[in-house]
Amino acid sequence: MTTSASSTIEPVAIAPERRAGRANLRQLIELRWLAVGGQLATVLVVHVGLGIVLPWAEMLSLLGVLVAFNLFSLWRNRLTHPVSQIELCIALLVDVGVLTGQLYLAGGSDNPFIYLYLLQVAVASVLLRPAYLAAIVLSTLTGFIVLTQWHRPLLLDPSVATTLSPNYLGGLLICFVLNAALLSVFIVRINRNLRQRDAELAAAQQRAAEEVHIVRMGLLASGAAHELGTPLATLSVILGDWAHMAPFAGEPELREEIEEMQRQILRCKAIVTGILMSAGEMRGEAPQLTALQAFIDGLAGQWRAAHPNAALALHSEGLPEVDIISDSALQQVVANLLDNATEAAPGAPLTLLASCPEGGMLSLSVLDEGPGFDAERLKHFGEPYQSSKGQPGRGMGLFLSVNVARTLGGRLEARNRPEGGAEVSLTLPLASLLPRQSPGHD
C-alpha cells in the first residue's frame, strides 16, 4: 500500500457534528414558529386593536411562506442525511428575506422592529462558520439600507410627518453596523473559546481513561512478572543440570538446543526485570547515564541479538554528543516498533533512522517495506485493541507506545511511504532524556 497519509491519535468526532447540525436546525424551526406567532399577533394588534392600516393580506401571505418553509424544514430534519452549514445559512437567509418583506410593508426603517435583524446576526454568529456568517451580515445590512430608501410608510397620524430625517437615518445605520459587527466578532470568539475548552476537556478525559487503563495493565504485568520469576529460575536450574549430564553433553545438537533455551530464558528474565523496573519495583537503583549515540547503538544491537534472522540498518544523522538517561520504557517502545515492522514485512530489511532535526527534538523512525497501513488502521492508530493481526488482546503495544511518547512530551505518528512500505516516527524533546543536573538544562 503506497497511499501517502499520516495519522495521530486524535479521534475524529463525526457523529457529534451530525447531531449538532440536527439540533441547530431544530432550534431554527422552534425560533421560526415563535416568529410566526409574534408577527401574527403584532399584525392583529396593530391592524385591529390600534386601528392602524396595514397591508394585512400581503403580510399574512408572507407569514404563509414562512409557515410553508418551516414545515419543509421539519420534513428535512427527519431525513438521515446530516444538516450542512449551507442549509442552515439558506434557512437564515429565508428568515431575513421574510423579515425584510414584512418591514417593507410596515414602514421600513421607521419601524422599530427593524432591529430584529440583529437577532438573525446573533443566531448566525452562534450556528455558522465565518464565511456563511458574512453572508447573513451582508444580507441584513443590505436589507437595512434598502428599507431606508424604499418602503411603504406607516399611516399613523395624517397630521404628523412619518419620514425620518437623513441625519437620524445615518445614525441609525451606523448604530446597526456597529451592533452587527460587535455581535458577530464577540460571539464567534466566545464560541471558538468554548469549542477549544470542550476539545481540551475531551482530550483530558481521554488521557485520564487511558492512564487508568495503563495503571491496571501495569499492575497485571507486575504481578505476572513476579509469578514468572520462580518458574524461570526453576527452568534455568534444570537446563544447567542437563548441560552437564552425559547423555546431553555427548550430543552436539542437543547441547546447542539446550544453550539456545538458556539464552531464551535469559531473555525472558531480562524482560521480566524490565517490567518490574517500569512498574517501579527497583527504584533504589541510580539511573544509568549513557551517550546518546551509544544508547541508539545499544537499541539496535539488542534487537539484532534477539532477532538474528532479521536485517536491521541503523542510520544516525546529526545526533549531538550528550549524555542521556537510559530509559527502559523508551527502549521497549523502539523494540515494539521494530517487532511490529518485522511482523508486517517478514524477511524484508528494516531501517532505524535516528536524527535531531531541529528545536532540540529527537526523532526515531522505523521504516519497513511491507504493505503499509490501510486507511482504517491509520485512522485508529495507537488506540487499544486495534491490531491487524486478528488476534484478541493485540494492538496494546502501540497503545502503550503512544502513551509513553506522550509522557515524555512527544508524539507517535504513522504514515505510508510514497515508495512503498510504512514509517512510524517517535518524536520527543531531547531534554526529557537529559539528567536534571546536565548542562543541557542550563
C-alpha positions in Angstrom: 0.0 0.0 0.0 1.6 3.2 -1.1 -1.1 5.8 -0.4 0.5 8.8 1.3 -1.2 9.5 4.6 -0.4 10.4 8.2 -2.1 9.7 11.5 -2.0 10.9 15.0 -4.0 9.7 18.0 -6.7 12.4 17.8 -10.1 11.0 17.1 -12.5 12.5 14.6 -15.9 13.0 16.1 -18.2 12.9 13.1 -21.4 11.7 14.9 -21.5 14.6 17.3 -21.2 17.1 14.4 -24.2 15.4 12.8 -26.2 15.6 16.0 -25.2 19.3 16.3 -26.5 20.0 12.8 -29.9 18.4 13.5 -30.1 20.2 16.9 -29.3 23.6 15.3 -31.9 23.1 12.6 -34.4 22.1 15.3 -33.6 25.3 17.1 -34.2 27.4 14.0 -37.6 25.7 13.5 -38.7 26.5 17.0 -37.5 30.1 16.7 -39.3 30.4 13.4 -42.6 29.2 15.0 -42.1 31.9 17.6 -41.5 34.5 14.8 -44.7 33.4 13.0 -46.7 33.7 16.2 -45.2 37.0 17.1 -45.7 38.5 13.7 -49.2 37.3 13.5 -50.0 38.8 16.9 -48.4 42.1 16.0 -50.3 42.4 12.8 -53.6 41.7 14.5 -52.9 44.1 17.5 -51.7 46.9 15.2 -54.3 46.5 12.5 -57.4 45.6 14.6 -56.5 46.8 18.1 -54.8 50.1 17.3 -56.7 50.9 14.1 -53.5 51.5 12.1 -54.0 50.5 8.5 -51.6 47.7 7.4 -51.5 45.7 4.1 -52.5 42.7 6.2 -53.2 40.5 3.1 -49.7 40.8 1.9 -48.2 40.4 5.4 -50.3 37.3 6.1 -49.1 35.9 2.7 -45.5 36.3 3.8 -46.4 34.5 7.1 -47.8 31.7 5.0 -44.5 31.5 3.1 -42.7 31.3 6.5 -45.1 28.5 7.7 -44.6 26.5 4.5 -40.8 26.8 4.7 -40.9 25.7 8.4 -43.0 22.6 7.5 -40.4 21.8 4.8 -37.7 22.2 7.5 -39.5 19.8 9.8 -39.6 17.2 7.0 -35.9 17.9 6.1 -34.8 17.3 9.8 -36.4 13.8 9.7 -34.0 12.7 6.9 -30.9 10.7 7.7 -28.6 13.0 5.8 -26.6 15.4 8.1 -27.6 19.0 8.1 -24.9 21.1 6.4 -23.7 24.6 7.1 -25.1 25.8 3.8 -28.5 24.5 4.6 -28.5 26.4 7.9 -27.3 29.5 6.1 -30.1 29.2 3.5 -32.7 28.8 6.3 -31.5 32.0 7.9 -31.5 33.9 4.6 -35.1 32.9 4.1 -35.9 34.3 7.6 -34.0 37.5 6.7 -35.9 37.8 3.4 -39.4 37.3 5.0 -38.5 39.9 7.7 -37.3 42.3 5.1 -40.7 41.9 3.2 -42.7 42.4 6.4 -40.7 45.6 7.3 -41.1 46.9 3.7 -44.9 46.6 4.1 -44.8 48.2 7.5 -42.7 51.4 7.4 -39.2 50.1 6.6 -36.6 51.8 8.7 -39.3 53.8 10.5 -40.5 50.5 12.1 -38.8 49.8 15.5 -38.9 46.1 14.7 -36.1 46.6 12.2 -33.7 45.7 15.0 -34.9 42.1 14.7 -32.2 41.9 12.1 -29.7 41.8 15.0 -31.4 38.6 16.2 -30.6 37.0 12.8 -27.0 38.1 13.1 -26.7 36.8 16.7 -28.2 33.4 15.7 -25.9 33.1 12.7 -22.9 34.0 14.8 -23.6 31.0 17.0 -24.5 28.5 14.3 -22.4 29.3 11.3 -18.8 29.4 10.2 -17.3 32.9 9.4 -17.9 32.6 5.6 -21.6 31.8 6.0 -21.9 34.4 8.8 -20.6 37.0 6.4 -23.4 36.2 4.0 -26.0 36.8 6.8 -24.5 40.0 7.9 -24.3 41.3 4.3 -27.9 40.3 3.7 -29.2 42.1 6.8 -27.1 45.2 6.1 -28.4 45.3 2.5 -32.0 44.9 3.7 -31.4 47.7 6.3 -30.1 50.1 3.6 -32.8 49.2 1.1 -35.5 49.8 3.7 -34.2 53.3 4.4 -34.9 54.2 0.8 -37.8 52.1 -0.3 -40.8 51.1 1.8 -44.5 51.6 2.4 -45.0 54.3 5.0 -47.0 53.6 8.2 -50.1 55.7 8.3 -50.1 56.5 12.0 -51.4 60.1 12.1 -52.1 62.1 8.9 -51.2 65.4 10.7 -47.7 64.2 11.7 -44.9 63.5 9.2 -43.6 60.0 9.3 -40.4 60.4 7.3 -37.3 60.4 9.5 -34.5 62.9 8.9 -31.4 61.9 6.9 -29.2 62.5 9.9 -31.3 60.2 12.1 -31.3 57.5 9.4 -27.5 57.9 9.1 -27.0 57.5 12.8 -29.4 54.5 12.8 -27.4 52.8 10.1 -24.1 53.4 11.9 -25.6 52.0 15.1 -26.9 48.9 13.3 -23.5 48.3 11.6 -21.7 48.6 14.9 -24.1 46.3 16.7 -23.9 43.7 13.9 -20.1 43.8 13.8 -19.7 43.6 17.6 -22.2 40.8 17.9 -20.5 38.8 15.1 -17.0 39.2 16.3 -17.5 38.6 20.0 -20.0 35.7 19.7 -17.7 34.0 17.2 -14.8 34.4 19.6 -16.8 33.1 22.5 -17.9 30.1 20.5 -14.3 29.4 19.5 -13.2 29.6 23.1 -16.0 27.2 24.2 -15.1 24.7 21.4 -11.4 24.8 22.4 -12.3 24.3 26.0 -14.6 21.3 25.1 -11.8 19.8 23.0 -9.3 20.2 25.8 -11.7 18.6 28.3 -12.4 15.7 25.9 -8.7 15.2 25.5 -8.1 15.3 29.2 -10.9 12.8 29.8 -9.4 10.5 27.1 -5.9 10.7 28.7 -7.4 10.0 32.2 -9.2 7.0 30.9 -6.0 5.7 29.1 -3.9 6.3 32.2 -6.4 4.3 34.3 -6.1 1.5 31.7 -2.3 1.7 31.8 -2.3 1.5 35.6 -4.4 -1.6 35.5 -2.2 -3.2 32.9 0.9 -2.2 34.9 -0.5 -4.0 38.0 -1.3 -7.1 35.9 2.2 -7.0 34.3 3.9 -6.5 37.6 2.0 -9.4 39.2 2.7 -11.6 36.2 6.4 -10.7 36.3 6.6 -11.8 40.0 4.8 -15.0 39.2 7.1 -15.8 36.3 10.3 -15.4 38.3 10.0 -18.7 40.1 9.3 -21.0 37.1 12.0 -19.2 35.0 14.5 -19.8 37.8 13.5 -23.5 38.0 13.9 -23.9 34.2 17.3 -22.3 34.4 18.5 -24.7 37.1 17.1 -27.7 35.2 18.7 -26.7 31.9 22.0 -26.1 33.8 21.8 -29.6 35.1 21.0 -31.1 31.7 24.0 -29.3 30.2 26.3 -31.3 32.5 24.6 -34.7 32.0 26.5 -37.2 29.9 23.6 -38.1 27.5 23.2 -34.4 26.5 26.9 -33.4 26.7 27.8 -36.1 24.2 25.2 -34.9 21.6 26.3 -31.6 19.9 22.8 -30.9 18.5 21.1 -31.4 21.9 23.8 -29.3 23.6 23.1 -26.5 21.1 19.4 -26.7 21.7 20.0 -26.5 25.5 22.2 -23.4 25.0 19.5 -21.8 22.9 16.9 -22.5 25.5 19.2 -21.0 28.2 19.6 -17.9 26.0 15.9 -17.6 25.6 15.4 -18.0 29.4 17.9 -15.2 30.0 16.0 -13.0 27.6 12.7 -13.8 29.4 14.4 -12.8 32.7 15.6 -9.6 31.2 12.1 -8.8 30.0 10.7 -9.6 33.5 13.3 -7.3 35.0 12.4 -4.6 32.6 8.7 -4.9 33.5 9.5 -4.7 37.2 11.7 -1.6 36.7 9.0 0.1 34.6 6.5 -0.7 37.4 8.7 0.9 40.0 9.9 -2.2 41.7 13.6 -1.2 41.5 13.6 2.5 42.4 16.7 2.1 44.6 19.0 1.8 41.6 20.5 5.0 40.4 19.6 6.0 36.8 22.2 5.0 34.2 23.8 7.6 32.0 24.9 6.8 28.5 25.9 8.8 25.4 23.0 9.4 23.0 24.8 7.6 20.1 25.7 4.7 22.4 22.1 4.5 23.5 20.8 4.3 19.9 23.5 1.7 19.0 22.5 -0.3 22.0 18.9 -0.3 21.0 19.8 -1.7 17.5 22.3 -4.2 18.9 19.9 -5.6 21.5 17.2 -6.0 18.9 19.5 -7.7 16.4 20.7 -10.1 19.1 17.1 -11.1 19.8 16.2 -11.3 16.1 19.2 -12.9 14.4 17.3 -13.6 11.2 16.1 -10.1 10.7 18.1 -7.4 8.8 18.2 -4.0 10.5 20.1 -1.0 9.2 20.8 1.9 11.5 21.3 5.4 10.2 22.2 8.3 12.6 22.0 11.9 11.4 23.1 14.9 13.4 23.0 13.4 16.9 24.6 15.7 19.5 27.2 14.4 21.8 25.3 14.5 25.1 24.7 12.0 27.9 21.1 10.9 28.5 19.3 8.7 31.0 19.0 5.2 29.7 15.2 5.0 29.7 13.9 1.4 29.8 10.4 2.5 28.6 11.9 4.2 25.6 13.9 1.1 24.8 10.8 -1.0 24.9 8.9 1.4 22.7 11.5 1.2 20.0 11.8 -2.6 20.3 8.0 -2.8 19.9 8.0 -0.7 16.8 10.7 -2.9 15.3 8.8 -6.0 16.2 5.6 -4.7 14.6 7.6 -3.7 11.5 9.2 -7.1 11.1 5.8 -8.8 11.5 4.3 -6.5 8.8 7.2 -7.3 6.4 8.7 -10.7 7.3 12.1 -11.2 5.8 12.3 -7.6 4.4 15.1 -5.3 5.6 14.2 -2.7 8.2 15.7 0.8 8.8 16.0 2.6 12.1 16.7 6.3 11.5 17.8 8.5 14.4 18.1 12.2 14.0 17.8 15.6 15.8 16.2 17.7 13.1 15.5 21.0 14.9 14.4 22.6 18.1 16.1 20.1 20.4 13.9 17.2 19.3 14.9 13.6 18.9 13.3 11.6 16.1 13.4 7.8 15.9 11.8 6.4 12.8 11.2 2.8 11.9 10.9 2.1 8.1 9.7 -1.1 6.6 9.0 -2.4 3.1 5.7 -4.1 3.9 2.1 -3.4 2.6 1.7 -0.3 4.7 -1.3 0.8 6.8 -4.8 0.8 5.4 -7.0 3.9 5.9 -8.9 2.5 8.8 -5.8 1.4 10.6 -4.3 4.9 10.2 -7.4 6.5 11.5 -7.3 4.4 14.7 -3.6 4.3 15.0 -2.5 4.0 18.6 -5.9 3.1 20.0 -6.1 0.0 22.2 -7.2 -3.4 20.8 -6.7 -2.1 17.2 -4.5 -4.7 15.5 -4.1 -6.1 12.0 -3.0 -9.5 13.5 -6.6 -10.6 14.0 -5.9 -11.9 17.5 -7.8 -11.0 20.7 -5.9 -8.7 23.0 -3.4 -7.5 20.4 -2.8 -3.9 19.5 -1.8 -2.9 23.0 1.9 -2.4 22.1 1.2 0.7 20.0 -1.3 2.0 22.6 1.3 1.8 25.3 4.0 3.3 23.0 1.7 6.3 22.2 1.3 6.9 26.0 5.0 6.6 26.7 5.7 9.1 24.0 3.1 11.4 25.5 4.6 11.0 28.9 7.9 12.1 27.6 6.3 15.1 25.9 6.5 13.7 22.4 4.2 12.1 19.9 4.0 8.9 17.8 2.9 9.2 14.1 2.4 6.8 11.3 2.3 7.2 7.5 2.6 5.3 4.3 5.7 6.0 2.4 5.3 7.1 -1.3 7.8 4.5 -2.4 6.0 1.7 -0.5 6.0 0.4 3.0 5.2 2.2 6.2 7.0 4.6 8.5 6.4 5.0 12.3 8.1 8.0 13.8 8.7 8.7 17.5 9.5 12.4 18.1 10.2 13.7 21.6 12.1 16.5 23.3 15.8 15.6 23.9 15.6 17.5 27.2 13.2 14.8 28.5 16.0 12.3 28.5 18.7 14.6 29.9 19.6 14.4 33.6 18.4 17.3 35.7 21.9 18.5 36.5 23.1 18.2 32.9 24.5 21.3 31.3 21.8 20.7 28.6 19.2 22.1 31.0 21.1 25.4 31.6 
